Amino acid sequence: MATLRIDLEKCIKAGECYYNHPTLFKVGKDGFPVVLIEKLDTAALREEGQAAADVCPSAAIHYDD
């Protein structure tokens, strides 16, 4: 099962994750993204998780398959 996580030390709060992938992320009170679904158990969620990792400008999103 694929997993999704964010390295908050790398994150620059660009918002690409929660603007483009609101199923997987939301913005936290501190402005950092929060992962809503860590275990990606469907093909659609895995595809979306990989796309989110690919678009992150600071490479803070880690998608592990």
N, C-alpha and C positions, 0 to 999 in steps of 0.2 A: 504494500500500500504506500502510495506517495505521501510525503509530508511537506508542509509549508511552514517557514519561520522567517522572522525578520531580525537582522542584526541592527539593533538600534544605535550602535556606535557608528555604523556606516551611513545610516539613514539621514538624508538631508531634508526631509519633510516636503518633498516635491509634490506628493499627492497623486502621482500617477496610479498607484495601486488602488486606492479607494475611489478615485474618480472613474477609472476604467474597469475596475473589478469589484463592485460593491457587494457581490455575493461572497467574496472571500475576505474583504477588508472593510474596516470603518476607521474614521479618524477618532483618536482618543482625545481626552480633555487637554492633554499636554501637546497636542498637535502631531504626535507620532501615530503611525498606523497601528491598528490592532488586528491580528489575524482572527477571523470569525470561524474558519474551518481549517483545522490543522491537518486532519487526516482526509486526504482526497481519495475517496473510494469509488468514484465513477470516472469513466473516460472523459466526460465533459468537464468535471472538476479538475482532473489532471491536466487537460488541455488548457484550461483557464489559469491554473497555477503556473504552468510553464510560460504562458504568455505574460503573466504578471512579472515573473522573474526576468524575462527578456526585456521588458520595457522599463524596468527600474533604472533610473539614471545613475544611482550610486552603487548598484549591484548589492543592495542590502537584503533583497529577498532571496531566500534559499529554497529551491525546489529540489527535493531529494526523492528520486523514484525508486 
